[in-house]
Amino acid sequence: MSSAPGQTSQAQALIPYTGFYVVDATTNAFVMVDTHEVWTASPTGGQSQYFGTITLCPDGVTSNKFEIGGGASFDGTTLTVSDGQGGAAATLSFSSTSSGVSLSGTLYGAQVKGTTPFGPVLLPLWTGTYYQQGAVEHHGGLLHYPYTPALQVNPDGSMLYTATQGGEMKPVSSYWYDYGMFVIGLMGVGAAGSPPKLYEMGTSSGWGRVAGDADSGVMLVSLQLQQLAPNL
């Protein structure tokens, strides 16, 4: 679902309502809205496609998943999920509140409403350079931890990455970003056929914005302190 300039896809319009909505605390019934973006380099700089997935769980035990554009649609306010038989499995409207986002409507024929404490984090928040800390060095009896750039998120959506500590940072040809989990998946940076390189984005006291390597547990940091950077 790519968006031409000035246009917004259904999935992109759904991003502000990303979250986990409990609609029945007794049964743990819930509605989950998940959105993600896939960015690919192009001659003009880069192009993004947006995707949305809806999970409906009416009893807290079983669930069904639907894709925006394939069984589910969103008109900017109301989400409609088809039951596959010409009717609607769910019709849900979203609204912003002082404490977050709420939804209300019908879920498999039952009236429901719920709110979410979760919310999306937009990719530009992570703009900056993330450094990997090297082995401790001794300078005149003082400890020194060298830092080398390993991941860079640019304001225009492009990224740079190196798989080797201290190696040359190179442009990433494609990546995806999950708005609900704050995870970046770099594609095509490893051996052919290898899975995406995953970074769990977040913040850490003293270190600012951080990127956690999902494979090794190493934490890349945006600030440099002369102490050992923790693993995840």
C-alpha angles and dihedrals in degrees: 000000000000121000123223117216109292093014129103123203122223091251093049091051089053094058096093089058096052108135152093114279120193106206099177118029091191097059097022090237110170148176118217125196114196125181134179141174129222114204122196127184116245138175088265093053106273145324130222130211121195129212134188131196126191122202118196119194113174098177109027090250112063128039143182127211127215133184125224105249092023111065097337134064136185126203097190096275110026127054116207122192118192122228089210092245102080095277136088125266088192139005111188132173123202130212136172120245135184089263099042134285130334134193133199136177138082131327115189089335097312124112110243141173134178147156133222129221088196125084141176124268112213118229097242089068088073095053110138145067122296119206134207116220117232132211116296117272128201118227116178092330093313125114117238128186113202119215128206127186114255105163132022126188111198127207091242092059097257121124139206125209143173126196092200122070107248091006127136115286110235132189117267111233096205141357141164129224126202112213095201100044098033090228125149118204114197110206126205096014096112136047117317110285094014119138121256118284104247127213122184106213122212146113133276131193111262094006103066117207113010140187116212117208103230092205104047102019090234112147119221112208135204094207126053120226127174095240134081114288110228127235118240 
